[in-house]
């Protein structure tokens, strides 16, 4: 029997936003499966604030205003107490306007960084300072990769991340080529055929989901993989599989989670015990969705409430949230956790070094 006895008064409803279509739809099944693991772990204990946690998934692959409208309609019922999810920053910007000051919103995706944020928004994914920038420094020291070309989708995360990269490199001449393309782009010949690409030691890939896989496959066919490294925070095992092992040579990925990383094997075992061995891969992106749910629980327990003001005060006063994988620190609204750099080996990862601890 459930410790909550099915009493609706003992339930706590949250929204999870994850793409179910478009380039990011490649991550949807693994994100939902990882959240199921978090629910199992939380509800088999005492839930959140003694209440059973329930999650409603909505499609984050729709247009941002459509997603925000659906969130607003669910918030209007008065039943929803928090929002989480892995989705684009374009969707986040629309959603944060309707959640501001009303419910905690835990954004579980790596993002472009921001200096101001609405009340209740917490960034669980990494910002450039704790991810792509130290990865570039490691590649400069290890492979003498100094000059870069940037390919990204044409929305806020790639563009603002590119700005952060240029600021970190200091010298504008160290970015030889920069190009942004629509989501769902299938042909990258304009970028791959640009003569300025020859001036770069490596390529920073700021594309989403299936777009990354298509780019990597086309890049590998140019014969550049032996001469130019690639680095991308937007790659997981799903992307490696979609492109095929031969497309991933000299591809480097900064991430806070790899299934063969420190302390992560036990989590993977629990995941397969719940879902079986043919479940969608547990990856960095699905893991941040899992971590967002547990972080929400930790915040609520620390504050004794899911009230936005009380949670923000608790995080400010004591910026370490205890979770199953250890303490999560916060700088403002940004979660801080270790980041590793890995090299793709076929359709798996080899962890090389810690780059932000």
C-alpha positions as CSV (number, residue, x, y, z in Angstrom):
1,X,0.0,0.0,0.0
2,X,1.2,3.5,-0.8
3,X,2.3,5.5,2.3
4,X,-0.1,8.2,1.0
5,X,-3.2,5.9,0.7
6,X,-4.2,7.6,-2.6
7,X,-5.7,10.6,-0.8
8,X,-5.7,13.6,-3.2
9,X,-5.1,15.8,-0.3
10,X,-1.7,14.2,0.1
11,X,-0.5,14.8,-3.4
12,X,1.7,17.5,-4.8
13,X,1.5,18.3,-8.5
14,X,4.3,19.6,-10.7
15,X,4.8,20.3,-14.4
16,X,7.7,18.9,-16.4
17,X,8.4,20.4,-19.8
18,X,10.4,18.2,-22.2
19,X,10.4,18.2,-26.1
20,X,8.3,15.5,-27.6
21,X,9.0,16.7,-31.2
22,X,11.6,18.7,-33.2
23,X,15.4,18.4,-32.8
24,X,15.1,18.1,-29.0
25,X,12.6,15.3,-29.2
26,X,15.5,12.9,-29.3
27,X,15.9,13.5,-25.6
28,X,12.3,13.2,-24.5
29,X,12.0,9.5,-23.7
30,X,15.2,9.4,-21.6
31,X,14.2,12.5,-19.7
32,X,10.8,11.1,-18.8
33,X,12.3,7.8,-17.8
34,X,14.8,9.5,-15.5
35,X,12.1,11.5,-13.8
36,X,10.2,8.3,-13.2
37,X,13.2,7.1,-11.2
38,X,13.2,10.3,-9.2
39,X,9.5,9.9,-8.5
40,X,10.0,6.2,-7.4
41,X,12.8,7.2,-5.0
42,X,11.0,10.2,-3.5
43,X,7.6,8.6,-3.2
44,X,8.9,5.4,-1.7
45,X,10.2,7.6,1.1
46,X,8.1,10.5,2.4
47,X,7.4,12.4,-0.8
48,X,7.9,16.1,-0.7
49,X,6.8,17.8,2.5
50,X,5.0,14.6,3.3
51,X,3.0,14.6,0.1
52,X,3.1,12.2,-2.8
53,X,4.7,13.8,-5.9
54,X,2.9,13.6,-9.2
55,X,4.2,14.9,-12.5
56,X,2.4,16.1,-15.6
57,X,4.6,16.1,-18.8
58,X,3.9,18.7,-21.4
59,X,5.6,19.1,-24.9
60,X,8.4,21.5,-24.8
61,X,9.0,21.1,-28.5
62,X,6.1,23.4,-29.4
63,X,6.5,27.1,-30.0
64,X,7.5,29.0,-26.8
65,X,4.3,30.9,-26.5
66,X,2.3,27.8,-26.9
67,X,4.2,26.0,-24.1
68,X,3.9,29.1,-21.9
69,X,0.1,29.2,-22.5
70,X,-0.3,25.6,-21.5
71,X,1.8,26.2,-18.3
72,X,-0.3,29.3,-17.5
73,X,-3.5,27.3,-17.9
74,X,-2.3,24.6,-15.5
75,X,-1.1,27.2,-13.0
76,X,-4.5,28.8,-13.1
77,X,-6.0,25.6,-11.6
78,X,-4.2,26.4,-8.4
79,X,-3.0,22.8,-8.1
80,X,0.5,23.1,-9.6
81,X,3.3,23.8,-7.1
82,X,6.4,23.8,-9.3
83,X,7.8,23.5,-12.8
84,X,10.9,21.6,-14.0
85,X,12.2,20.5,-17.4
86,X,14.8,20.0,-20.1
87,X,13.9,22.4,-23.0
88,X,15.4,25.3,-24.9
89,X,16.1,28.7,-23.4
90,X,13.7,30.2,-25.9
91,X,10.9,28.1,-24.2
92,X,12.3,29.0,-20.8
93,X,12.1,32.7,-21.5
94,X,8.4,32.4,-22.3
95,X,7.6,30.2,-19.4
96,X,9.5,32.2,-16.8
97,X,7.2,35.1,-17.5
98,X,4.2,33.1,-16.3
99,X,5.9,31.4,-13.4
100,X,7.7,34.4,-12.0
101,X,6.9,34.8,-8.3
102,X,4.2,32.1,-8.4
103,X,6.0,28.7,-8.2
104,X,9.6,27.5,-8.2
105,X,10.9,26.8,-11.8
106,X,13.9,24.5,-12.0
107,X,15.4,24.8,-15.5
108,X,17.3,21.5,-16.0
109,X,19.2,22.4,-19.2
110,X,22.7,23.8,-19.8
111,X,22.1,27.5,-20.7
112,X,23.7,30.8,-21.8
113,X,24.0,32.4,-18.3
114,X,22.2,35.5,-17.2
115,X,22.8,38.3,-14.8
116,X,19.2,38.8,-13.8
117,X,16.3,36.4,-13.3
118,X,12.7,36.4,-12.2
119,X,11.7,35.3,-8.7
120,X,11.6,31.5,-8.4
121,X,13.8,30.6,-11.4
122,X,16.7,28.2,-10.5
123,X,19.3,27.0,-13.1
124,X,20.1,23.3,-12.6
125,X,22.1,23.0,-15.8
126,X,25.5,24.6,-16.3
127,X,26.3,28.0,-17.6
128,X,29.3,28.8,-19.9
129,X,31.6,29.8,-17.1
130,X,31.3,26.4,-15.5
131,X,31.3,24.3,-18.7
132,X,32.2,25.4,-22.2
133,X,34.8,28.0,-21.2
134,X,36.9,25.6,-19.0
135,X,36.6,23.0,-21.8
136,X,38.1,25.4,-24.3
137,X,40.9,26.2,-21.9
138,X,41.6,22.4,-21.5
139,X,41.7,21.9,-25.2
140,X,44.0,24.8,-25.7
141,X,46.5,23.4,-23.2
142,X,46.2,19.8,-24.3
143,X,45.8,20.1,-28.1
144,X,46.9,23.7,-28.8
145,X,43.4,24.5,-30.1
146,X,43.3,28.3,-30.0
147,X,41.2,29.4,-33.0
148,X,37.6,28.4,-33.2
149,X,34.7,28.2,-35.6
150,X,31.2,28.3,-34.1
151,X,28.1,26.7,-35.5
152,X,24.8,27.0,-33.6
153,X,21.0,27.1,-33.9
154,X,19.6,30.6,-34.3
155,X,18.1,31.3,-30.8
156,X,19.2,32.7,-27.5
157,X,21.3,29.9,-26.0
158,X,23.8,29.5,-28.9
159,X,24.0,33.2,-29.6
160,X,24.6,34.2,-26.0
161,X,27.0,31.3,-25.4
162,X,29.0,32.4,-28.4
163,X,29.2,35.9,-26.9
164,X,30.5,34.3,-23.6
165,X,33.1,32.4,-25.6
166,X,34.3,35.5,-27.4
167,X,34.6,37.4,-24.2
168,X,36.6,34.5,-22.6
169,X,38.9,34.2,-25.5
170,X,39.6,38.0,-25.3
171,X,41.0,38.2,-28.9
172,X,38.2,38.5,-31.5
173,X,40.5,37.0,-34.2
174,X,40.4,33.7,-32.3
175,X,36.9,33.1,-33.7
176,X,37.5,32.5,-37.4
177,X,33.9,31.8,-38.4
178,X,30.5,32.0,-36.7
179,X,27.2,30.9,-38.2
180,X,23.7,30.3,-36.8
181,X,21.1,28.2,-38.6
182,X,17.4,27.5,-38.0
183,X,16.3,24.6,-35.8
184,X,15.8,21.5,-37.9
185,X,18.6,22.3,-40.4
186,X,19.5,19.3,-42.4
187,X,22.2,20.6,-44.8
188,X,25.4,22.2,-43.3
189,X,27.3,22.6,-46.5
190,X,27.3,26.4,-46.3
191,X,29.3,26.2,-43.0
192,X,31.4,23.3,-44.0
193,X,32.4,24.9,-47.3
194,X,33.3,28.3,-45.9
195,X,37.0,28.9,-46.5
196,X,37.3,30.6,-43.1
197,X,36.8,27.1,-41.5
198,X,40.3,26.2,-42.6
199,X,41.7,28.8,-40.2
200,X,40.1,27.1,-37.1
201,X,41.8,24.5,-34.9
202,X,38.4,23.3,-33.8
203,X,34.6,23.8,-34.0
204,X,32.3,24.7,-31.1
205,X,28.9,23.0,-31.8
206,X,25.9,24.8,-30.3
207,X,23.2,22.9,-32.0
208,X,20.3,20.9,-30.5
209,X,19.6,17.2,-30.5
210,X,19.1,15.7,-34.0
211,X,20.7,18.8,-35.5
212,X,24.0,18.0,-33.7
213,X,23.9,14.4,-35.0
214,X,23.3,15.5,-38.6
215,X,26.1,18.1,-38.4
216,X,28.6,15.5,-36.9
217,X,27.8,13.0,-39.7
218,X,28.3,15.7,-42.4
219,X,31.5,17.0,-40.7
220,X,33.0,13.5,-40.6
221,X,32.5,13.1,-44.4
222,X,34.7,16.2,-45.1
223,X,37.7,14.4,-43.7
224,X,38.4,17.1,-41.2
225,X,38.0,15.0,-38.1
226,X,41.7,14.2,-37.8
227,X,42.8,17.8,-38.1
228,X,40.1,19.7,-36.2
229,X,38.6,18.9,-32.8
230,X,35.0,19.5,-32.0
231,X,33.6,20.4,-28.6
232,X,29.9,20.6,-27.7
233,X,27.9,20.7,-24.5
234,X,24.8,19.4,-26.5
235,X,25.9,15.8,-27.0
236,X,24.8,12.7,-25.1
237,X,24.7,9.0,-26.0
238,X,21.5,9.6,-28.0
239,X,23.3,12.0,-30.3
240,X,26.3,9.7,-30.6
241,X,24.0,6.8,-31.6
242,X,22.0,9.0,-34.0
243,X,25.2,10.0,-35.9
244,X,26.9,6.6,-35.7
245,X,30.3,5.8,-34.1
246,X,32.3,6.9,-37.2
247,X,31.0,10.4,-37.0
248,X,32.3,11.1,-33.5
249,X,36.1,11.1,-33.8
250,X,37.8,13.9,-31.9
251,X,34.5,15.0,-30.4
252,X,34.8,16.4,-26.8
253,X,31.9,16.9,-24.4
254,X,31.9,18.8,-21.1
255,X,29.2,17.5,-18.7
256,X,28.3,17.1,-15.1
257,X,27.3,13.4,-15.6
258,X,28.5,10.4,-17.5
259,X,27.2,6.9,-16.8
260,X,30.8,5.7,-16.2
261,X,31.6,8.7,-14.0
262,X,32.4,8.9,-10.3
263,X,29.5,7.6,-8.2
264,X,27.2,7.3,-11.2
265,X,27.1,3.5,-11.6
266,X,24.8,3.0,-8.6
267,X,22.3,5.4,-10.1
268,X,22.4,3.6,-13.4
269,X,21.8,0.3,-11.7
270,X,18.7,1.7,-10.0
271,X,17.5,3.1,-13.3
272,X,17.8,-0.3,-15.1
273,X,16.1,-2.1,-12.1
274,X,13.1,0.2,-12.6
275,X,12.9,0.3,-16.4
276,X,14.9,-2.7,-17.6
277,X,18.0,-2.9,-19.8
278,X,16.2,-1.7,-23.0
279,X,15.1,1.6,-21.5
280,X,16.2,4.9,-23.1
281,X,19.8,5.7,-22.2
282,X,20.4,7.6,-18.9
283,X,22.4,10.5,-20.1
284,X,23.5,14.0,-19.0
285,X,20.3,15.6,-20.2
286,X,18.0,13.0,-18.6
287,X,20.1,13.1,-15.5
288,X,19.7,16.8,-15.0
289,X,16.0,16.3,-15.2
290,X,16.3,13.6,-12.5
291,X,18.5,16.0,-10.4
292,X,16.1,18.9,-10.8
293,X,13.3,16.8,-9.1
294,X,15.6,15.8,-6.2
295,X,16.8,19.4,-5.9
296,X,13.2,20.6,-5.7
297,X,12.7,18.2,-2.8
298,X,15.9,19.4,-1.0
299,X,14.8,23.0,-1.4
300,X,11.4,22.3,-0.1
301,X,12.7,20.5,3.0
302,X,15.3,23.2,3.6
303,X,12.6,25.9,3.4
304,X,9.8,23.9,5.0
305,X,7.7,25.1,2.1
306,X,7.4,25.4,-1.7
307,X,6.6,29.1,-1.4
308,X,8.9,31.0,-3.8
309,X,10.0,33.6,-1.3
310,X,10.8,31.1,1.4
311,X,12.8,28.9,-1.0
312,X,14.8,31.8,-2.3
313,X,15.6,32.9,1.3
314,X,16.6,29.4,2.3
315,X,18.9,29.0,-0.7
316,X,20.5,32.4,-0.1
317,X,21.0,31.7,3.7
318,X,22.4,28.2,3.2
319,X,23.5,27.6,-0.3
320,X,24.0,23.8,-0.1
321,X,21.1,21.5,-0.9
322,X,21.5,17.8,0.1
323,X,20.5,15.3,-2.6
324,X,21.2,11.6,-3.1
325,X,24.4,12.4,-5.1
326,X,25.8,14.9,-2.5
327,X,25.5,18.6,-1.7
328,X,24.5,21.0,-4.5
329,X,25.8,24.5,-4.0
330,X,24.2,27.7,-5.4
331,X,25.7,30.9,-6.5
332,X,22.6,33.1,-6.7
333,X,20.1,31.0,-8.7
334,X,22.8,28.9,-10.4
335,X,23.5,25.3,-9.2
336,X,27.2,24.6,-8.9
337,X,28.4,21.0,-9.4
338,X,31.6,19.4,-10.8
339,X,32.1,19.2,-14.5
340,X,34.2,16.6,-16.4
341,X,35.4,16.6,-20.0
342,X,35.1,13.4,-22.0
343,X,36.0,12.3,-25.5
344,X,33.6,10.3,-27.6
345,X,34.7,6.8,-28.4
346,X,32.3,5.5,-31.0
347,X,28.9,5.7,-29.2
348,X,30.3,5.9,-25.6
349,X,32.4,8.4,-23.6
350,X,35.9,8.2,-22.1
351,X,36.2,10.7,-19.2
352,X,39.5,12.6,-19.5
353,X,39.6,15.1,-16.7
354,X,37.7,17.3,-14.2
355,X,37.5,20.8,-15.6
356,X,35.4,22.6,-13.0
357,X,35.2,21.3,-9.4
